Structures are given as structure tokens and as C-alpha cells.
Amino acid sequence: MADDQEDDEPLVLSGSALDALKEFYADRDAHHKQFEDLKAAAEDNAVPLSMDAFAEDWNESQFWYSDETAVALAEELLEGADKETTIAVVSAPSVFVQVKNILAKSGKTEDERPKVYLLEFDPRFEVFPEFVFYDFNNPLNLPQEASLKGSVDKIICDPPFLSDDCQTKAALTVRWLSKSWDTAPASGLRVIVCTGERMENLINKLYRPAGVSTTTFEPVHSKGLSNEFFCYANFECQKWKWRVQSNDEIPRA
């Protein structure tokens, strides 16, 4: 009988456990409010937007750029862009956020701004109306209503994984999106790819027809990254030049 009474007694948490639980719920509620505020800001085109509400998931290979890097890349995507321009940001949401910030501060109306799309796997980014679900495993499976095929003038792609399979499939997506390919530099298409240094040979091979090569710009991540990261592009600018490579046969425009 005594055992039955003991089993019926309610569990009581220790003081330290209660404090930890309260802290957990407070953090959760604060993060939820932060996310809701971001959603409202995204809908109202308010600035500045921030990546703080989106915790990195390292299992999904999520590593956000520092603000300085994201701004630098966003500026190059927006260089020369007008209402006739279409920009695609593939798996690089921190750059997308800075594109939004720059456009919001530009003073241009919605009708005067370029079209911008964020192709991303993480459904948290559905808070942005420009979100298009994207899974690199199905590189050409994109919604037809977005009319993205062969329509994009400026593209940045940061494939989530440092594998030949992921990089190759992401390149298929970039080519599918691009208005031009074999004549990319001459046609004005801007292509930026940011990924690990060890993918350099493959990237230069996959994007060779578009004139892409390794640049001197080295992206920085907000929380650091153990892998050396390179920026590859089919154009030079004030922020970067092409690296000198001994066996570089990539055509220049």
C-alpha cells in the first residue's frame, strides 16, 4: 500500500530545474516574437532586416555570411539592376536579406525595383513573399508559375554541401535559370558562386561556358568556418579580380 501511495505522489522539480525550464520558455517566447517581428517587417518592406531570427542548423549545412560579406555580394547582384532585371539568390538567404535591405533603402518604388527570388530549402524563409522552395536533389523541379526558366540576369548560388553531386546539381539549376549561358559574359549575365576552396576545379569546369573563374574575394561567415571558402564569378569588379591560375584556360570577356 505504501508503494502505491508513493507512485501517486506528484513529481516535484528542483529549484535549479525550475529555473532552467523558465529560462527555456522565456528564450522560446523571445525567439517566437523576434520571428513574428521579422515576418511583419518582411511584409512591410521595413528595414533593416536581420538573420538573427534564423538559427543556423549545422546538420543542414547552414552557415550565414557576416553582414559585411552579405552586403558586398548583394551590392554586386544589384549593380546596374533595374525594373527589367531578374535576380535569383540560390541557397544564400543572408545575401537575400541584404538585397532586401539595400532595395528598401534605395527609395525606389516596387515598380522600379528588380524582381528578386530566394530559392531555398528551409521553410522558415516562407516569411518572405519572394521565397521559392528549392531542393538541390531535384535541381529542375521549380514551380512553373514563377516563370523562372531562362529568365534570370543575375545569380548567386551557395550550394549547401561540399560534394560533387550537390555542386553539379546546383550548377544545373543555375544554368536552367540563366537567360544565357555560353555567351554569359557578353550578354550581361552575372554569375556568382560561393563554396569551398576544395571544389575549385569542379566549379571552374561546371561554369566554364559562362566564363566563371576563381576570384580574390574570400567570403567570411558570421560564426567562422573551418573550410576555406572561395568566391567564383564571371566578372571582375572593385571588390575582386580573378586569381592568377597557372593552367587557366577559361575564356575572358
C-alpha positions in Angstrom: 0.0 0.0 0.0 2.8 2.4 0.8 4.3 1.7 -2.6 1.1 2.7 -4.3 0.9 6.0 -2.3 4.5 6.8 -3.4 3.6 6.1 -7.0 0.7 8.5 -6.8 2.8 11.4 -5.4 3.3 14.2 -8.0 6.8 14.8 -9.3 8.4 18.0 -8.0 11.2 19.7 -9.9 14.1 21.1 -8.0 14.7 24.8 -7.8 17.5 24.7 -10.4 15.4 22.6 -12.8 12.5 25.0 -12.5 14.8 28.0 -13.2 16.2 26.2 -16.3 12.7 25.4 -17.5 11.6 29.0 -17.1 14.7 30.2 -19.0 13.9 27.8 -21.8 10.4 29.0 -22.2 11.5 32.7 -22.0 14.0 32.1 -24.7 11.5 30.3 -26.8 8.9 33.1 -26.4 11.5 35.7 -27.2 12.6 33.9 -30.4 9.0 33.5 -31.4 8.4 37.2 -31.0 11.6 38.0 -32.9 10.4 35.8 -35.8 7.0 37.4 -35.9 8.5 40.8 -35.9 10.7 39.8 -38.8 7.7 38.4 -40.7 5.9 41.7 -40.2 9.0 43.7 -41.4 9.3 41.5 -44.5 5.7 42.1 -45.4 6.0 45.8 -44.9 9.4 46.1 -46.6 10.8 47.6 -43.4 14.5 47.9 -42.7 16.8 46.7 -41.5 16.0 43.0 -41.8 18.3 40.6 -39.9 19.3 37.0 -39.9 19.1 36.9 -36.1 15.8 35.1 -36.1 17.1 32.2 -38.2 19.3 30.0 -36.1 21.9 28.1 -38.2 21.3 24.4 -38.5 24.7 22.9 -39.0 23.1 19.5 -39.8 21.6 21.2 -42.9 24.9 22.9 -43.6 23.6 26.3 -42.8 26.3 28.9 -42.2 25.3 32.5 -42.6 27.7 35.1 -44.0 28.9 38.1 -42.0 26.9 41.2 -42.7 29.9 42.7 -44.5 30.2 39.8 -46.8 26.5 39.5 -47.4 26.3 43.3 -48.2 29.3 43.1 -50.6 27.7 40.2 -52.6 24.3 41.8 -52.6 25.7 45.1 -54.0 27.3 43.2 -56.9 23.9 41.5 -57.7 22.2 44.9 -57.7 24.9 46.6 -59.8 23.1 48.0 -62.8 19.8 46.3 -61.9 16.6 48.0 -62.8 12.9 47.1 -63.1 13.7 44.8 -66.1 16.2 42.8 -64.2 15.6 39.4 -62.5 17.8 38.3 -59.7 17.9 34.8 -58.2 19.5 34.0 -54.8 20.1 30.3 -54.5 20.7 28.8 -51.1 22.2 32.1 -49.8 19.5 33.7 -47.6 21.8 36.0 -45.8 22.6 37.7 -49.1 18.9 37.8 -50.0 18.2 39.7 -46.7 20.8 42.3 -47.6 19.4 42.6 -51.1 16.1 43.4 -49.5 17.7 45.9 -47.2 19.5 47.8 -50.0 16.4 47.9 -52.1 14.3 49.2 -49.2 16.7 52.0 -48.5 17.1 52.9 -52.2 13.9 55.0 -52.3 12.7 53.1 -55.4 9.1 52.0 -55.5 8.1 48.4 -56.0 7.5 49.0 -59.7 11.0 50.4 -60.1 12.9 47.6 -58.4 14.2 44.4 -60.0 12.4 41.1 -59.4 14.2 39.1 -56.7 13.7 35.4 -55.9 15.0 33.4 -53.0 15.4 29.7 -53.9 15.7 27.9 -50.5 15.0 24.6 -48.9 14.3 25.9 -45.4 10.6 26.6 -45.0 11.3 29.2 -42.3 12.1 31.6 -45.2 8.5 31.4 -46.4 8.0 34.6 -44.3 9.4 36.3 -47.4 7.0 36.6 -50.4 9.9 36.1 -52.7 10.5 32.6 -51.4 10.6 29.7 -53.8 11.0 26.2 -52.4 14.2 24.6 -53.7 15.8 21.2 -53.2 19.1 20.7 -54.9 18.3 16.9 -55.2 15.6 18.0 -57.8 17.5 20.8 -59.5 14.9 21.5 -62.2 11.8 20.9 -60.1 10.8 24.6 -59.7 7.3 26.0 -59.9 6.2 26.8 -63.4 4.2 29.8 -62.2 7.3 31.6 -61.1 8.4 31.7 -64.8 12.0 31.4 -63.8 13.3 29.2 -66.6 15.7 31.2 -68.8 14.7 34.5 -67.2 17.4 35.4 -64.7 20.0 38.1 -65.3 22.0 37.9 -62.1 22.5 34.8 -59.9 24.3 33.9 -56.7 24.5 30.3 -55.7 25.9 28.8 -52.5 25.4 25.0 -52.7 24.8 23.6 -49.2 27.2 20.7 -49.4 30.8 20.3 -50.5 30.1 17.2 -52.6 30.4 16.7 -56.4 26.8 15.7 -56.5 25.4 18.8 -54.8 27.7 21.1 -56.7 26.8 19.6 -60.1 23.0 19.6 -59.4 23.2 23.3 -58.2 25.0 24.2 -61.4 22.2 22.6 -63.4 19.8 24.9 -61.6 21.9 28.0 -62.3 22.1 27.1 -66.0 18.3 26.4 -66.1 17.6 29.9 -64.6 20.1 31.8 -66.7 18.9 33.9 -69.7 22.1 32.9 -71.5 25.0 30.5 -70.8 27.6 30.1 -73.5 27.6 33.8 -74.1 27.0 34.8 -70.5 29.7 37.5 -70.0 28.9 39.2 -73.3 25.2 39.1 -72.7 25.5 40.8 -69.3 24.6 37.7 -67.2 26.3 37.9 -63.8 27.0 34.6 -62.0 28.5 34.3 -58.5 29.2 31.0 -56.8 30.4 30.8 -53.3 31.7 27.5 -52.0 34.7 25.7 -50.6 38.2 26.0 -52.0 38.4 22.3 -52.5 35.6 22.5 -55.0 37.6 24.9 -57.2 38.4 22.5 -60.1 34.9 21.3 -60.4 33.3 24.8 -60.2 35.6 26.1 -62.9 34.7 23.1 -65.0 31.0 23.3 -64.5 30.7 27.0 -65.1 33.4 27.4 -67.7 30.9 28.1 -70.5 29.6 31.1 -68.5 33.1 32.5 -68.0 33.2 31.8 -64.3 36.6 31.6 -62.6 38.1 31.9 -59.1 38.2 35.4 -57.7 40.3 37.1 -55.0 37.2 37.7 -52.8 37.0 35.4 -49.8 33.6 35.3 -48.1 33.5 35.5 -44.3 30.9 33.7 -42.2 29.4 35.2 -39.1 30.5 32.3 -36.8 33.6 31.3 -38.7 34.1 28.2 -40.9 36.8 25.6 -40.8 36.8 25.1 -44.6 38.5 27.7 -46.7 35.8 29.4 -48.8 36.2 31.0 -52.2 34.1 33.2 -54.4 33.8 32.4 -58.1 32.4 34.8 -60.7 32.2 35.5 -64.4 33.1 39.2 -63.9 35.7 41.4 -62.2 34.8 44.4 -60.1 36.2 46.8 -57.5 35.7 44.1 -54.8 37.5 41.3 -56.6 39.7 40.3 -59.5 40.3 36.9 -61.0 43.0 34.8 -59.3 46.0 34.0 -61.5 46.0 30.3 -62.2 48.8 28.5 -64.0 46.6 26.4 -66.2 43.7 28.8 -66.6 42.1 28.4 -69.9 38.8 30.0 -69.1 37.8 32.5 -71.7 37.6 36.1 -70.6 35.1 38.6 -72.0 
